[in-house]
Amino acid sequence: MSTQTAHREAPTAAPRRDGTGRRTAPRPPARRIRTGGLTSRVAVNAVLAVVAVYTLMPLTWLLIASTKSYRDLFATNPFSVGDFHLLTNLNALLEYNDGVFVRWMLNSLLYTVVASLLSTLISVACGYAFDKYAFRGREKWFGVVLVGVLIPSTVVQLPLYLMASELGLVNTYWAVLIPSLVNPFGVYLARVFSEGYVPGEVLEAARVDGAGEVRTFVTVALPMLAPGFVTIFLFTFTASWNNFYGALMMLNDDRLYPVNLGLFMWNQNVYQQPELYPMVIIGSLVAVVPLIVAFLCLQRFWRSGLTAGAVK
């Protein structure tokens, strides 16, 4: 029994005729508008706009409130501009209590810059060692480091305080600086950067040329890890600048306060001293400036560090 295969031709549009009866080319089929992709883009942009407004609203209020006098802070709308008193408020901030705010800013820079540099160097060295050296229990010790990432910093503040009390370090600069040197998350990032930036062949070549391990790390590996170093430094800088609870536990002398703790103490006394309220606001604005400057100055290294490993 023979079988026949029927071929179906795709339907074609019927030819059209103009007014004189001549045939013209058929019209192309109408294109369908993809509404799904457009709706998704609109939804994503709407969510991003809401997040941007939510993020920028407190900073906008802080900028506007810093320009107001004490009377305008409560007599005008929170987002309306009153009389311009920014310079007056700034001058009062710097002169209050013999310039204690300036001392707080210097303390914060000391705690943050010194601790961040040393902590970043220690983290990079540890991450490099975990990546390039084979030793007994390496992965187990690295697992301990990862456990340290999961522990909130506030949980260890009481044990740290007891240890500092036994060593006589409470109410000193060391009580804030020493705990800031340990950064498990920085060690983890440093190992990731070391795996992506430092080839083992380069280290072997340096060793063949007679370089020791310390010299190989300092002159060969560390320059290669510059983007990772800056990225870890920025994370550590931000965490150290915002280290409030550790300083609250360790310090009693207001001359040793970092700026965030000093502003908190002022804010606690605004009901007894209402003149402190404008200074708390403009002090908060000034305290944000070092973070913005650090990110703007180091953004080139920061961006390249965040994209490490994305392209091989």
C-alpha positions as CSV (number, residue, x, y, z in Angstrom):
1,M,0.0,0.0,0.0
2,S,1.5,3.3,-1.0
3,T,1.4,6.4,1.1
4,Q,1.2,10.0,0.0
5,T,2.6,12.8,1.9
6,A,0.6,16.0,1.7
7,H,2.6,19.2,1.9
8,R,0.8,22.2,3.3
9,E,2.0,25.5,2.0
10,A,2.0,28.4,4.3
11,P,-0.9,30.8,3.7
12,T,0.0,33.8,1.8
13,A,-1.7,37.1,1.9
14,A,-4.1,37.7,-1.1
15,P,-2.8,40.2,-3.6
16,R,-4.4,43.7,-3.4
17,R,-5.6,45.7,-6.4
18,D,-5.5,49.5,-6.6
19,G,-8.1,51.7,-8.1
20,T,-7.0,50.9,-11.7
21,G,-7.3,47.1,-11.2
22,R,-3.5,46.5,-11.1
23,R,-2.1,44.1,-8.5
24,T,0.0,45.5,-5.7
25,A,2.3,43.9,-3.2
26,P,0.5,42.5,-0.1
27,R,0.8,44.3,3.2
28,P,3.3,42.8,5.6
29,P,1.7,41.2,8.6
30,A,1.3,43.5,11.6
31,R,4.0,43.1,14.3
32,R,2.9,42.0,17.7
33,I,3.9,44.4,20.5
34,R,5.6,42.5,23.3
35,T,3.9,43.9,26.4
36,G,5.6,41.5,28.8
37,G,9.1,43.0,28.4
38,L,7.8,46.5,28.6
39,T,5.8,45.7,31.8
40,S,8.8,44.1,33.4
41,R,11.0,47.1,32.7
42,V,8.4,49.5,34.1
43,A,8.0,47.4,37.2
44,V,11.8,47.2,37.8
45,N,12.3,50.9,37.2
46,A,9.4,51.7,39.6
47,V,10.9,49.5,42.3
48,L,14.4,51.2,41.8
49,A,12.8,54.6,42.0
50,V,11.1,53.7,45.3
51,V,14.3,52.4,46.7
52,A,16.2,55.5,45.6
53,V,13.6,57.8,47.2
54,Y,13.7,55.7,50.4
55,T,17.5,55.9,50.5
56,L,17.9,59.6,49.6
57,M,15.1,60.9,51.7
58,P,17.0,60.8,55.1
59,L,20.0,62.4,53.5
60,T,17.9,65.1,51.9
61,W,16.2,65.9,55.2
62,L,19.7,66.0,56.9
63,L,20.9,68.5,54.3
64,I,17.9,70.8,54.6
65,A,17.7,70.6,58.4
66,S,21.4,71.5,58.7
67,T,20.6,74.9,57.2
68,K,17.8,75.8,59.6
69,S,17.9,77.5,63.0
70,Y,16.5,75.8,66.1
71,R,13.1,77.7,65.6
72,D,12.8,76.8,62.0
73,L,13.4,73.1,62.7
74,F,10.1,72.9,64.5
75,A,8.2,75.7,62.9
76,T,8.6,74.7,59.2
77,N,7.9,71.7,57.1
78,P,10.7,69.1,57.4
79,F,11.5,69.3,53.7
80,S,11.0,73.1,53.3
81,V,13.9,75.5,53.3
82,G,13.9,78.2,56.0
83,D,16.5,80.9,56.7
84,F,20.0,79.8,55.8
85,H,21.9,79.2,59.0
86,L,24.4,76.5,57.8
87,L,27.5,78.6,58.6
88,T,26.1,79.7,62.0
89,N,25.3,76.1,62.9
90,L,28.8,74.9,61.8
91,N,30.5,77.6,63.8
92,A,28.6,76.7,66.9
93,L,29.4,73.1,66.4
94,L,33.1,73.7,66.2
95,E,33.2,76.1,69.1
96,Y,31.0,74.2,71.6
97,N,32.7,72.9,74.7
98,D,36.2,74.0,73.5
99,G,35.9,72.3,70.2
100,V,35.2,68.8,71.5
101,F,33.6,67.8,68.2
102,V,36.9,68.4,66.4
103,R,38.6,66.1,68.9
104,W,35.9,63.4,68.3
105,M,36.5,63.6,64.6
106,L,40.2,63.2,65.1
107,N,39.6,60.3,67.3
108,S,37.4,58.6,64.7
109,L,40.1,59.2,62.0
110,L,42.7,57.6,64.4
111,Y,40.5,54.6,65.2
112,T,39.4,54.2,61.6
113,V,42.5,54.8,59.5
114,V,45.0,53.1,61.7
115,A,42.8,50.1,62.4
116,S,41.7,49.8,58.8
117,L,45.2,49.8,57.4
118,L,46.5,47.3,59.9
119,S,43.4,45.1,59.7
120,T,43.5,45.1,55.9
121,L,47.2,44.2,55.8
122,I,46.6,41.3,58.3
123,S,43.6,40.1,56.3
124,V,45.4,40.2,53.0
125,A,48.4,38.3,54.5
126,C,46.1,35.6,56.0
127,G,44.1,35.2,52.9
128,Y,47.3,34.9,50.8
129,A,48.6,32.3,53.2
130,F,45.3,30.3,53.1
131,D,45.4,30.3,49.3
132,K,49.1,29.8,48.4
133,Y,50.5,27.6,51.3
134,A,49.6,24.0,52.0
135,F,49.7,23.2,55.7
136,R,47.9,20.7,58.0
137,G,44.3,21.6,58.8
138,R,44.2,24.5,56.3
139,E,40.6,24.1,55.3
140,K,39.5,23.4,58.9
141,W,41.2,26.6,60.1
142,F,39.6,28.5,57.2
143,G,36.2,27.0,58.3
144,V,36.9,28.6,61.7
145,V,37.4,31.9,60.0
146,L,34.1,31.5,58.2
147,V,32.3,30.8,61.5
148,G,33.7,34.1,62.7
149,V,32.0,35.8,59.8
150,L,28.6,34.5,61.1
151,I,29.0,35.8,64.6
152,P,27.6,39.3,65.1
153,S,30.1,41.8,66.5
154,T,27.8,42.8,69.4
155,V,27.9,39.2,70.8
156,V,31.7,39.3,71.5
157,Q,31.7,42.8,73.0
158,L,31.2,41.7,76.6
159,P,34.0,39.1,76.4
160,L,36.2,41.7,74.8
161,Y,35.4,44.1,77.6
162,L,36.2,41.5,80.3
163,M,39.5,40.8,78.6
164,A,40.4,44.5,78.2
165,S,39.5,45.0,81.9
166,E,41.9,42.2,83.0
167,L,44.7,43.8,80.9
168,G,44.0,47.3,82.1
169,L,43.1,48.6,78.7
170,V,39.6,49.9,79.4
171,N,39.1,53.6,78.6
172,T,42.2,53.8,76.4
173,Y,42.7,54.0,72.7
174,W,44.0,50.4,72.6
175,A,40.6,49.1,73.8
176,V,39.0,50.3,70.5
177,L,42.0,49.8,68.2
178,I,43.0,46.2,69.0
179,P,39.6,44.5,68.5
180,S,39.3,46.2,65.1
181,L,42.4,44.4,63.8
182,V,40.5,41.1,63.5
183,N,38.3,40.9,60.4
184,P,37.2,37.3,59.4
185,F,35.3,38.6,56.4
186,G,38.4,40.4,55.2
187,V,40.4,37.2,55.4
188,Y,37.7,35.4,53.3
189,L,37.7,38.2,50.6
190,A,41.5,38.2,50.6
191,R,41.7,34.5,49.8
192,V,39.2,35.0,46.9
193,F,41.3,37.9,45.5
194,S,44.5,35.9,45.9
195,E,43.0,33.1,43.9
196,G,42.0,35.4,41.1
197,Y,44.9,37.9,41.0
198,V,48.1,36.1,42.0
199,P,49.2,33.2,39.7
200,G,51.3,30.5,41.3
201,E,53.7,30.6,38.4
202,V,54.7,34.2,39.2
203,L,55.5,33.2,42.8
204,E,57.6,30.2,41.7
205,A,59.6,32.5,39.3
206,A,60.2,34.9,42.2
207,R,61.4,32.0,44.4
208,V,63.7,30.7,41.7
209,D,65.2,34.2,41.4
210,G,66.2,33.9,45.1
211,A,63.4,36.0,46.7
212,G,62.3,34.9,50.2
213,E,58.7,34.4,51.2
214,V,58.3,37.8,52.8
215,R,59.9,39.6,49.9
216,T,57.8,37.6,47.4
217,F,54.6,38.6,49.3
218,V,55.6,42.3,49.6
219,T,57.1,42.9,46.2
220,V,55.2,40.5,44.0
221,A,51.8,39.4,45.5
222,L,50.9,42.6,47.3
223,P,51.0,44.9,44.2
224,M,48.8,42.4,42.4
225,L,46.3,42.5,45.2
226,A,46.0,46.3,45.2
227,P,42.3,46.3,44.0
228,G,41.4,43.7,46.6
229,F,43.4,45.6,49.3
230,V,41.4,48.8,48.6
231,T,38.1,46.9,48.5
232,I,38.8,45.3,51.9
233,F,40.1,48.6,53.2
234,L,36.8,50.4,52.3
235,F,34.7,47.7,53.9
236,T,36.9,47.9,57.1
237,F,36.9,51.7,57.0
238,T,33.1,51.8,56.9
239,A,32.8,49.2,59.7
240,S,35.3,51.0,61.9
241,W,33.8,54.4,61.4
242,N,30.4,53.1,62.4
243,N,31.8,51.1,65.3
244,F,29.4,52.5,68.0
245,Y,28.7,49.6,70.4
246,G,32.4,48.7,70.9
247,A,33.3,52.3,71.8
248,L,30.3,52.5,74.1
249,M,31.4,49.5,76.0
250,M,35.1,50.4,76.3
251,L,35.2,54.2,76.8
252,N,34.1,56.4,79.7
253,D,36.2,59.5,79.0
254,D,34.4,61.9,76.5
255,R,37.8,63.0,75.2
256,L,38.3,59.5,73.8
257,Y,34.9,59.3,72.1
258,P,34.6,58.7,68.4
259,V,32.3,61.1,66.6
260,N,29.3,58.7,66.5
261,L,29.4,58.0,70.2
262,G,29.8,61.7,71.0
263,L,26.8,62.7,68.9
264,F,24.8,59.9,70.6
265,M,25.6,61.4,74.0
266,W,24.6,64.9,72.8
267,N,21.3,63.5,71.5
268,Q,20.7,61.9,74.9
269,N,20.8,65.4,76.4
270,V,18.8,67.4,73.9
271,Y,15.8,67.6,76.3
272,Q,17.9,69.2,79.0
273,Q,20.0,71.2,76.5
274,P,17.8,72.1,73.5
275,E,20.6,74.0,71.9
276,L,22.4,70.7,71.2
277,Y,19.7,69.6,68.7
278,P,20.9,71.7,65.7
279,M,24.5,70.6,66.5
280,V,23.5,66.9,66.5
281,I,22.0,67.4,63.0
282,I,24.9,69.3,61.4
283,G,27.4,67.1,63.3
284,S,25.8,64.0,61.7
285,L,26.2,65.7,58.3
286,V,29.8,66.4,58.9
287,A,30.4,62.9,60.1
288,V,29.3,61.5,56.8
289,V,31.8,63.5,54.8
290,P,34.9,61.3,55.4
291,L,33.0,58.2,54.1
292,I,32.0,60.0,51.0
293,V,35.5,61.3,50.4
294,A,37.0,57.8,50.9
295,F,34.6,56.2,48.4
296,L,35.1,58.9,45.8
297,C,38.9,58.9,46.0
298,L,39.2,55.1,45.9
299,Q,36.2,54.3,43.6
300,R,38.5,53.2,40.7
301,F,40.1,50.4,42.8
302,W,36.8,49.7,44.5
303,R,35.0,49.0,41.2
304,S,37.7,46.9,39.8
305,G,37.9,44.9,43.0
306,L,34.2,44.2,43.1
307,T,34.2,42.9,39.5
308,A,37.2,40.6,40.2
309,G,36.6,37.1,38.8
310,A,33.6,38.2,36.7
311,V,35.7,37.9,33.5
312,K,38.5,35.4,33.1
